[in-house]
Amino acid sequence: MDGAETPAAILARADRLRDGGDWTAAEPHYRAYLALRPDHAAIHVQLGHAVKAGGDAEAALVHYRRAATLDPADPDPLLQEGHALRLLGRGAEAAQLFSRALALDPASPQARRGIALSRHRLEPPSDAPLAPPHPAPQGPPTQLAFDVTDLLDYIRDSRTPTGIQRVQASLLREILAHPAPPAPVILVGYDPSAWRWWHVDEAAFRRMLELARTGAEPGDPAWRAAVAGLSDPDARPDAPVAAGATLTSFGNAWGIEDYFRGLRLLRRRVPLRYCAFLHDCIPLLMPEHCAEITPPLYARWFASLALQADLLMANSRATAADATRLGAPLGLRPAPAVVPLAVDPPPDPDAAKAAAEALDIEEPEAAFVLFVATLESRKNHLLVFRAWLELLRRLPAARVPRLLCIGRPGWKAGAALDLLARSPALRAKVSILSGVSDLALAGLTSRCLFTVYNSFHEGWGLPVTESLAAGKVCVVPAHTGLLESGAPGAVFFPAGDEPRLLALLERMITDAAWRAEQEAAIDRPAASRPWRDAAEAALAHLGRAHPDAGRPAHAP
């Protein structure tokens, strides 16, 4: 032995540098290894990556092609060459490489994604002018396709849907269970990296929805098994969207990159209608209560509806009026059909009680008031916290119930949380819990004295409806969609009026007879409108033949 370093040691050093992200340092070691082992195809690929990471995609092609020559049965060198060609703007050549890789491994998700990215390159361009998308169909839909992209994005990180995710989950659960929808139902997702619509497994989706209702732990093996692969577009076939379909988004399509580009490409293949569900127009009306990125994204989406939407739905008359007023200067013509939100049927009381008792709550036997809302500036927890602090100054501490806030910390909640941190008296009476399942929340609602819900603006206000359906009075500001969600029996105060809110809270706490009168006045049947009825209303609107609402034609 002459003491020279072995090829294995050289390769190990190169791999360590690569794994640490230092491709520049790894490159000479890969070259040194290949000088000793020139026929190792996989390491030619790694050297290609190192060269490409150094900014020379053209030189990387040499190494990928060498690997393909050494191992012609392996699709990976073809894929890597294709990606390098795309970086160089040589899309037509890249498409051919992706096609060859897919022929070698038809199940390869990477090859399928490459094909999707460059599908338009695989056919020779026509000399004819570019055709516009198909016009919207005029008759009843042949198929109802529901886009669940943002809901699948949400469940990757969370098991307990809130707000918009909760609404669409409830509507879709009932639609999928409907015995006779007006047209066949499918679920689809959109992959913006490939401008591809893919088919979501309906049975797996229904299983996920059921588990989301009954638990909150995202690490639960049953939950992980249910969501594994559900949101992986590469593992699923293209969406079988039929000509004459109506594609509906119940969620946050405005947050999905290149969404309308994908819709335009889909329209070029099949004639379809597109329906958007409007939950609120808050990013346009109150941008100060949104993350900085949200208002411009929402504004672009909302303005594009004038070109893209054939149908609109809204969760309240208030939201429909906002959309109509804001959309008129943009040419937004279809009048939104109002589909008021609903509630789930009450769960088994023993199961709900057990789920609530399993929560880690301070003074679990003490009286409490519920405030169910994400902790963010728009929900204005600060106003409620200030009122609670004043209650503690007016009343003996023992008479002031705990305020139990259910919700995750969100956008610009700092003012409320700062007040809570600075006041020992308030901290002794306010608790914050997140990740609470629907089942546990039902158990808490059944035990609370009453609920409170505050906000600067709401499209609807689902916690208000759920409180009233459970027979618990909700103290609510009198504005926007809250006037509709609270109509069956909420107790209203003028928006932002702290003295009036304080007076209402004090009476609710100290006058049990009056509180009982307010509970007795709740219209429980109206508040308990089931999601089945909301789904029926949505399906009835989607299932009709709609004359052309005047959506402007796309320019070629």
Beta strands, then each sheet from edge to edge (+ up, - down):
strand 1: 143-147
strand 2: 185-191
strand 3: 196-200
strand 4: 245-249
strand 5: 272-278
strand 6: 311-314
strand 7: 337-338
strand 8: 368-372
strand 9: 402-406
strand 10: 430-433
strand 11: 451-452
strand 12: 474-477
strand 13: 491-493
sheet 1: 3+ 2- 1- 4- 5- 6- 7-
sheet 2: 8+ 9+ 10+
sheet 3: 11+ 12+ 13+
end
